[in-house]
Amino acid sequence: MLRHSHYRLLWGGQSIAFFGIGMQQLATGWLAVLIAVEEGRPELAPLYIGLMGLARGVPSIAFGLLGGVLTDWYDRRTVLRLSRVAIAASAGVLAALTIAGRANIIVLMAGVLVAAVGMSIGGPAQQVMLSRVVPPGALVDAVSLSQGTNQTVGLIGPLVAGVLIGPIGVGGVMAVNAASTVAGMLLLLGLPAAPPEGGGSQSRSPMGALRSLMGGFRYPRASPR
């Protein structure tokens, strides 16, 4: 699979993104506990960790649908790149504020939320791009390799973060994640354009978005396979 140059770029960028997600999840959980302790209210640590999960989970529902609409309207490469820019920016800002000792639970939730929105919006574009960068006969292998790699690096990321927190601190781990996110984003610069079918001629309005969403819901109902 890696003989396909554009697939290598997409696979590399996605692998780095999932590695960073693993690192950031451990780091944000750790920081949530530290914030509760520094506030003198360690009993709030479980609540803060729960809020991190909420900030990550809600966007996957709401903004995943929006990502599908945007993928219908615009070049999938552009949607994917912009989603990665949002993730990199949130990671960089959160790392800087943490190192400066300015992070609080609101800042932490905002950083987690922005990153989750970026991943949710970019997810549909990532899936469509995958079908554009490999021949149809290689698509199953491409999906298998991507999913297997994502699972693997998702496990390795927290382990690496746990090793690094001791010597460089939670802010340092977040800085490493920010740097790796930028590296993954740069890989996407080499991807080819992937305009939507029909040139994105769908109405780019709230009603057009609703029609796009409803079309997505109708498709599985009308397609038994």
C-alpha positions as CSV (number, residue, x, y, z in Angstrom):
1,M,0.0,0.0,0.0
2,L,2.8,2.4,0.8
3,R,4.0,2.4,-2.8
4,H,1.2,4.9,-3.5
5,S,2.8,8.2,-2.8
6,H,-0.4,10.1,-2.0
7,Y,-1.6,7.4,0.2
8,R,1.7,7.6,2.1
9,L,1.1,11.2,2.8
10,L,-2.5,10.7,3.9
11,W,-1.5,7.7,6.0
12,G,1.4,9.5,7.6
13,G,-0.7,12.6,8.5
14,Q,-3.5,10.5,9.9
15,S,-1.0,8.3,11.9
16,I,0.6,11.4,13.5
17,A,-2.8,12.8,14.3
18,F,-3.9,9.7,16.1
19,F,-0.6,9.5,17.9
20,G,-1.1,13.1,19.1
21,I,-4.7,12.4,20.2
22,G,-3.4,9.6,22.4
23,M,-0.7,11.8,23.9
24,Q,-3.1,14.8,24.4
25,Q,-5.7,12.7,26.1
26,L,-3.3,11.5,28.8
27,A,-1.8,15.0,29.1
28,T,-5.2,16.8,29.4
29,G,-6.4,14.3,32.0
30,W,-3.2,14.8,34.0
31,L,-3.5,18.5,33.7
32,A,-7.2,18.4,34.8
33,V,-6.1,16.6,38.0
34,L,-3.3,19.2,38.6
35,I,-5.7,22.1,38.1
36,A,-8.1,20.6,40.7
37,V,-5.2,20.2,43.2
38,E,-3.8,23.7,42.6
39,E,-7.2,25.1,43.2
40,G,-7.3,23.4,46.5
41,R,-10.2,21.2,45.5
42,P,-8.8,17.8,44.6
43,E,-12.3,16.3,45.0
44,L,-13.2,18.0,41.8
45,A,-10.6,16.0,39.8
46,P,-13.1,13.3,38.7
47,L,-15.5,16.0,37.5
48,Y,-12.9,17.8,35.6
49,I,-11.8,14.5,33.8
50,G,-15.4,13.9,33.0
51,L,-15.7,17.3,31.5
52,M,-12.7,16.5,29.3
53,G,-14.6,13.5,28.0
54,L,-17.7,15.6,27.4
55,A,-15.7,18.2,25.4
56,R,-14.3,15.4,23.3
57,G,-17.5,13.5,22.8
58,V,-20.1,16.1,21.9
59,P,-18.3,17.4,18.8
60,S,-18.1,14.0,17.3
61,I,-21.9,13.9,17.1
62,A,-22.7,17.4,16.1
63,F,-19.7,18.4,14.0
64,G,-19.3,15.0,12.3
65,L,-22.5,15.7,10.5
66,L,-21.3,19.2,9.6
67,G,-18.1,17.7,8.3
68,G,-20.1,15.6,5.9
69,V,-21.9,18.6,4.6
70,L,-18.7,20.6,4.1
71,T,-17.2,17.6,2.3
72,D,-20.2,17.7,0.0
73,W,-19.6,21.4,-0.7
74,Y,-15.8,22.0,-0.9
75,D,-12.6,20.4,-1.9
76,R,-11.9,17.6,0.5
77,R,-8.2,18.4,0.6
78,T,-9.1,21.9,1.8
79,V,-11.5,20.7,4.4
80,L,-8.9,18.3,5.7
81,R,-6.1,20.8,5.8
82,L,-8.2,23.4,7.6
83,S,-9.4,20.9,10.2
84,R,-5.7,20.1,10.9
85,V,-4.9,23.8,11.2
86,A,-7.5,24.1,13.9
87,I,-6.1,21.1,15.8
88,A,-2.5,22.4,15.5
89,A,-3.5,25.9,16.7
90,S,-5.5,24.6,19.7
91,A,-2.6,22.3,20.6
92,G,0.0,25.1,20.4
93,V,-2.1,27.6,22.4
94,L,-2.9,25.0,25.1
95,A,0.8,24.0,25.3
96,A,1.9,27.7,25.6
97,L,-0.7,28.5,28.3
98,T,0.2,25.3,30.3
99,I,3.9,26.0,30.2
100,A,3.2,29.6,31.3
101,G,1.1,28.4,34.2
102,R,-2.0,30.1,32.8
103,A,-4.1,27.1,32.1
104,N,-7.4,26.6,34.0
105,I,-10.3,24.2,33.5
106,I,-12.1,26.6,31.1
107,V,-9.0,27.0,28.9
108,L,-8.4,23.2,29.0
109,M,-12.0,22.5,28.0
110,A,-11.8,25.0,25.2
111,G,-8.6,23.5,23.8
112,V,-10.0,20.0,23.9
113,L,-13.3,21.2,22.3
114,V,-11.5,22.9,19.4
115,A,-9.4,19.9,18.7
116,A,-12.4,17.6,18.8
117,V,-14.3,19.8,16.4
118,G,-11.3,19.8,14.0
119,M,-11.1,16.0,14.1
120,S,-14.9,15.6,13.7
121,I,-15.0,18.0,10.7
122,G,-12.0,16.5,9.0
123,G,-13.1,12.9,9.5
124,P,-15.5,12.7,6.5
125,A,-12.9,14.4,4.2
126,Q,-10.2,12.0,5.4
127,Q,-12.4,9.0,4.5
128,V,-13.3,10.4,1.0
129,M,-9.6,11.3,0.3
130,L,-8.7,7.7,1.1
131,S,-10.8,6.5,-1.9
132,R,-9.2,9.2,-4.1
133,V,-5.5,8.3,-3.5
134,V,-5.6,4.5,-4.1
135,P,-7.0,2.4,-6.9
136,P,-10.4,0.8,-6.3
137,G,-8.9,-2.6,-6.0
138,A,-6.6,-1.5,-3.2
139,L,-9.2,0.3,-1.1
140,V,-9.9,-2.5,1.3
141,D,-6.2,-2.9,2.0
142,A,-5.8,0.8,2.4
143,V,-8.6,1.0,4.9
144,S,-7.3,-2.0,6.8
145,L,-3.8,-0.6,7.1
146,S,-5.1,2.8,8.1
147,Q,-7.4,1.4,10.8
148,G,-4.7,-0.9,12.2
149,T,-2.2,1.9,12.3
150,N,-4.7,4.2,14.0
151,Q,-5.4,1.6,16.7
152,T,-1.7,1.0,17.3
153,V,-0.5,4.6,17.5
154,G,-3.5,5.4,19.6
155,L,-2.1,2.9,22.2
156,I,1.5,4.1,21.8
157,G,0.7,7.8,22.2
158,P,-0.4,7.6,25.9
159,L,2.6,5.4,26.7
160,V,5.0,7.9,25.2
161,A,3.2,10.8,27.0
162,G,3.5,8.9,30.3
163,V,7.2,8.5,29.9
164,L,7.8,12.1,28.9
165,I,5.6,13.8,31.6
166,G,8.3,13.1,34.3
167,P,11.3,14.8,32.5
168,I,9.5,17.5,30.6
169,G,6.2,18.0,32.4
170,V,2.7,18.1,31.1
171,G,3.3,21.4,29.2
172,G,6.3,19.8,27.5
173,V,4.2,16.8,26.4
174,M,1.6,19.2,25.0
175,A,4.3,21.1,23.1
176,V,5.6,17.8,21.6
177,N,2.0,17.0,20.5
178,A,1.7,20.5,19.0
179,A,5.0,20.0,17.0
180,S,3.9,16.6,15.8
181,T,0.5,17.9,14.8
182,V,2.2,20.6,12.7
183,A,4.4,17.9,11.1
184,G,1.4,15.8,10.2
185,M,-0.3,18.9,8.8
186,L,2.6,19.6,6.5
187,L,2.4,16.1,5.1
188,L,-1.1,16.9,3.8
189,L,0.3,19.7,1.6
190,G,1.4,17.2,-1.0
191,L,-2.1,15.7,-1.4
192,P,-3.9,16.3,-4.8
193,A,-7.0,18.3,-5.1
194,A,-10.2,16.4,-4.5
195,P,-13.2,18.5,-5.5
196,P,-16.7,17.2,-4.7
197,E,-18.7,15.4,-7.3
198,G,-20.6,17.9,-9.4
199,G,-18.2,20.6,-8.4
200,G,-20.0,21.2,-5.1
201,S,-23.0,22.6,-6.8
202,Q,-25.3,22.0,-3.8
203,S,-26.9,25.1,-2.3
204,R,-24.5,26.4,0.3
205,S,-27.2,27.6,2.7
206,P,-28.9,26.3,5.9
207,M,-31.5,24.7,3.7
208,G,-28.8,23.2,1.4
209,A,-27.1,21.8,4.5
210,L,-30.3,20.2,5.7
211,R,-30.9,18.7,2.2
212,S,-27.4,17.3,2.3
213,L,-27.9,15.8,5.7
214,M,-31.3,14.3,4.8
215,G,-29.7,12.8,1.6
216,G,-27.2,11.1,3.8
217,F,-30.0,9.6,6.0
218,R,-32.0,8.5,3.0
219,Y,-29.1,6.8,1.3
220,P,-28.9,3.7,3.6
221,R,-32.6,3.4,3.7
222,A,-32.8,3.3,-0.1
223,S,-29.7,1.1,-0.5
224,P,-30.3,-2.3,1.2
225,R,-26.7,-3.5,0.7
